[in-house]
Amino acid sequence: MPEATAPAKGTLPEGARSEADASRQVREMFTQIAPRYDLLNHLLSLQLDRLWRTRVARRLRPILARSDALVLDLCCGTGDLAFSLSRSARARIIGADFSHAMLVRARAKSQSLSRNSGDQAAEPMPVFEADALRLPFADASFDLVTTAFGFRNLANYEAGLGEIQRLLKPRGTLAILEFTEPPAGPLGDLYRWYFRNVLPRIGAFVSGYGSAYTYLPASVSRFYRPKELAALMTVVGYQEVEFQVWTFGTVALHTATKL
């Protein structure tokens, strides 16, 4: 008999029995929490999410400063990372997400930013409704692909890395900002207590959809640790794989390039 292979690793909401089922549940979850998503991001992170996105933009400044660069913010949600990237960018930035409800808010925010910019020629950021595992873009289209707190929600992580690799130009860059479990110790234990006991209660109260904020800590606990994700990126074929861990080991920024 042929040797059995382990199933591909991806997010696994409670009750999901397949990749398609996991994807459907995640989409439905984000549809439910979209109205309060931005408020809860800022509230539950104690506003640190703004700092993390600013750091990502600073790290990627050499690419963002190029007027010929094309950037895709994948799993863009309501657009916060894309808007952080665009503040001092000359590059063209577009967003993609499979949640229509999230994109409605991203479009509204982008239109508001365009009106308030004072630049009469400024146009809203283009956003596309698309699954991160089956994106409607040509091979070798982008100089940079970013994703913030969305990669963890993919139904198949290796397939997601492969799809991003397909989209990147040679020497293109991938940047993944994601939660991670902090190391053992007083600060890590305090974080885990907050993440698993306090955060779900606040999230449920504010959003009215408690299972999403039970899913969040469970999905982080199940996700790759930084060294594991870096190893997978290398296996898939990325080069110059690096990661930085921030805020007492609770978030990590992974970067890599395509040959």
N, C-alpha and C positions, 0 to 999 in steps of 0.2 A: 504494500500500500504506500502511496506517496505520503511524505511527511506533511502533517498539518501545519499550516502557517497561522500565526497570530493575526487576529483582525486588526485592521488599520486603526490607529488611535485617533480619536476625535472627541468632540464634546458629547456628553451623554446625559441629557435631561432625564429626570426620573420617569420611567415607563417607556422610554424610547427603545425600539427594537431594531432599528435600522438607521443608516445614514440619512435616508430620506425622511424618516420619522423625526430624527433629531433636528434636522434642518427646519422642518415644518414647525416643531414646537418652539424653537428659538425665534423664528419669524413671528409667530403668534405672541410670544412673550414680549418682544420689543414693540409690537403693535399696541399692546395693552399699556406699557409703561411710557410710551412716547410723550404724552402730555406733561409728565413730571420728570422726564429723563434728565434734562439739564439741571434743574433745581436739585435733584437728588445727587447727581455727580458732584456738584460743588459742595453740597451740605455734607455728604457722607465722607468725602475726602478731606474735609476741613479746608477747602479751597486749594488743596495741593495739586489737583488735576490741572489747574491753570499753569502752575509752575512746571509741571512735567512736560506739558505741551510746548511751553516756551523753550525749555531745554532741548527738546527734539528739534525745533526750528533752528536753534543756534548751532546744534551739531551738524545740521544739514545745509547750513548757509552757503557753502561753496557751490552746491548744485542749485539751490534756490536763487542765487544771484545771477544765474545764466539766463539770458533772454531767450535762448534757443531750447531750453529744457522743458520737457513735458512731464508732469507729475500726476500720479494717480494716488488719491487717498482712498484706500480700500476699506470696506466696512465703515464708511465715514459717519454713519449715524446722523446726528443733527449738524455735523460739519465743524465741530470745534477745532479739531486738529488742522483741518484744511485751512480754516481761517487764521489760525496761528501761523501756519507756514506762509500764508499769503501776505502777511502784514508788511514784510520788507522784501518780498520776493519780486523778481522780474520774470521768473518761470511761469508758465501756464499751468494751472492746477485744476484738476477735475476730481469729482467724487463719485463713488459707487457704493451702493448698499442694496440688500434685498428686501429691506423693510420700507414699504411705501409710506407708512406713517412717519418714520424718521426722516425720509427725504422731503416730505411736505414741510417739515420744520426747517430742514437745511435750506430749502429754496427760499422760505420766508426770511430767514436770517440773512441769507446772501443778498436778497433784494434790499433789505433794510440797510445793510452795510454799504451797498452800492449807492443808495440814495444819500447816505450820510457822509460819503467819502469826499464830496466836493468836486469829484472828477466827473464831468458830464459824460465822458466816454466810458466810464467804468460800467462793466456788465456783470450781472450775477454769475456766480460760479456754476458751470455746467455740472449736473449730477445725473447719474444713470441708475435705474433700478435693475440690478443684476446680481446673480448668485456668484460669490467669490470663487466657487469651484468651476464655473462655466461662464467666463467673462466674454462680452461681445466686442473684444478689441483684437486687433491684428498682432501677430507675433512681432516682437522687438519694437514695440511702440513707445515705451516709456524710459526716461532716464532715471526715474526714481519712483518706487512704490512704497507707500507708508501705510501703516495701520496701527490704530491706538485702541487697545482694549476690545478688539474685535476678533483677532486671529484665534483666540482661545475658544470662540464660539463656533468655529468651523467643524463640520461633521467629519472631516478627514484632514488632518494637519499636513501629512506628507503630500497629498494631492493639492492642497492649497499652496504649499511652497512650490510645487511643480508648475502650477498655473501662473503664479507670479513670475517664476523664472521664464516662462514662455513669453510673457509680456515685456520683460526688460530687454533693453538694448544691450549689446556687448559692453561690458564695463558699467552697466547700470547698477543702481544701488537699491537694496531692500532695507527698510527700517521697521522693526516691530516693537512697539511699546506695549507692555503687558504686565499685569499683576503677577506676583510670584509669592510663594510662602517664605517668610523670613526664617532665619536660623533659630534654633532653640536658644532660650535664654529669657531673662525677664521682659525685655522689649518685645521679643517675638511672641512670648506667651500672652502678653497684654494685647498685642495686635490680634492674635487669633481669638481671644475672648471677645474683643470688640467686633471682629469680623463675623463671628459665628453666633453671637448672642444679641448684640446691640444693633448692628447694622440691619439685620433682617427685620427687626421690629420697627425701626424708623422707616425703612423702605416700604414696608407693608402699610404703615399708617399714612404716609404721604402719598404713595402711588395708588393705594387701594388694591394692590395686586401682590400679595405676599410671596407667592411661589417664586417670582423673579429674583427676589432678594434672599431667598433660601438657595436658589440655584447659583447665585454669584459666588459665595464662599465655597460651595461644593465644587464648582467648576475650577476655581483657582487651586484648590487642594489636589484635584485630579490632574491638573495641567503639568506640563514639563517644568522642571527646575531649569534655571538658566543654562547650566552646563549641558543638560539633556537636549534642550532646544538647539543650542549651538552645534551639538553633535549631529542632530538630524539635518540641520541646514547644510552641514558639510557632506553628509551622505547623499543628499539630494543633488549636490554639485556646486554649491555656492563656495566662493573664495573669500579670503580676508574676513572670516567670520569673527566678530567681536561682540562683547556685551558689557554694559555698565549697569550696576545695581545701585538704586537710589533709595533714599528715605528708609533707612534702617532695614534694607533688604526686602521691601514690599513691592517694588516695581523694578522692571529691568528693560533696558533698551538694547535690542539686538540689531546689529548692522552687518551687511554682507554685500558682496558684489558678484555679478554674473560674469563668467569668463567672456 
